[in-house]
Structure formats: structure tokens, C-alpha cells
Amino acid sequence: MDEKIKRLIELIELSDNIAALTGAGISTLSGIPDFRGGYNPIWDKFPQEKIFDIDYFKKDPSLFYDFFREISKKNYEPNISHKFLKFLEDKGKLKGIITQNIDGLHQKTGSKAVYELHGSIYKNHCMKCKKKITYDAFLNKVKDERVPLCECGGVIRPDIVFFGELLPDYDLKMAFSLAQNTDLLLIAGTSLVVQPASYIPTYTLKNGGKVVLINRGDTYINDRAVLIFTDIKKTFDFLAQYYKIT
């Protein structure tokens, strides 16, 4: 077994207060396009700068829904990274997951303590009357209507954070609290360039916690991480093999 993997396993075994910070890099293992990096043909058809811009959505929500219909044709399933974090939670070691992803795959795996910094596609509401819409009802409307509308005539939108919007206050506060009190922060699939999520690891470091990076690219805290892995899938596959997770 690789020496770095051995060291990671040692850190996990020695810690009973682990937290995780996850980004798009783990969702790509499930086939979901990376919204903030890397080429994907879907961006030739749907420009990111318009799809996720709140001002453009308010002006023309049809672009977002054309995009959503395209990517929702496939049923995305949790991958080994989601399953490993759920395993740690079941063992009582992982106290929470801070995620920048909106795909709900952590919850689909069964993880309970998940703080969604950028919201979730599974929660939706009417922009006019504020009525909450179930995900199933939302999906049906998306299939039947170019732009899903509420009974009041208002546009239904997902509770995700578009460019130009503030992050959810509760999830952000819980994320910083979790990071501040953990002794081992596993960072997986995020390059730590989007603020304020990028600050989260500093709370762990300032309070004496250790940071492990599992990301294909460099981050601004590479020099302060105790371990760095650049192959996300390979790393989680090794961990799953050791802990016999399928």
C-alpha cells in the first residue's frame, strides 16, 4: 500500500472529530459536468456565465431550464467518495460535510449532517408567492413547461445560489463552526478559489487541526496540508478497498 495512503488511514483512525469539505471534483466521478473548471461539450451549448447568473435568470429563466432538462436526462448516482464519507459518519468519526455541490448526492447516499453552501436542486420555491415546491412536482413542471410556473403565475426556481446571490446564512455559520472544531478536515474535489468557502480550511488550521487535500489541482493551502493527493478516484478507491466499502 502507498505510504501516503497508510498515513491518511492512520490520521483517520486517530481522529474522532473529522469534517469534510467537498466540491465539483467528486461529482464529476458520477458524470456531472464540472461547473467551474475543465472542458465539457455542454458548455458549448449552455454558457455558464449566463446559466448561473441571477440577473440573467430573472430576465430569461428559459436558458437555465433548457440546461437543466439536458443534464437531468441522466440519473446520477453517488460514487465511492460519497460512500466513504457516509461510512465515516456511520462510524461516528465524521461530524459533518460542508459541500459546494448542489446535486444532493451526499444526502442520496444517506449522509445526515450536510451543509450546502450553494443550496440544492432538490429544494424549490415560487419567486412570487414564496410557496415551497416538492422536487417531484418541480420535475413534472420542468418536463411539461418551458419555464415552470406556480399556480399564482410566478416563476419557480431552485434553492441554489446563483452568481450574484449570498450564501445561506445557517449553512455558512455551521460550516465555519464545524471547520473550527474539527481536528481533521478532508478537502475533496475543490480548488478553494470561490469565496467565502475558500476561507473554511483556515479555521481548521488556526485551531490546530490538520488538513488533507484530495484534489487534482493546486490550492492556496498546499504548503499547509499534511497530505496531498491529486488523483481523487484512486485515493477513494484505495480507502474503500481498505475499509471494504462497496
Secondary structure by P-SEA (a helix, b strand, c coil): ccaaaaaaaaaaaaccbbbbbbcaaaaaaacccccccccccccccccccccccaaaaaacaaaaaaaaaaaacccccccaaaaaaaaaaaacccccccccccccccccccccbbbbccccccccccccccccccaaaaaaaaaccccccccccbbbbcccccccccccaaaaaaaaaaaacccbbbbcccccccccccaaaaaaaaabbbbbbbcccccccccccccccccaaaaaaaaaaaaccc
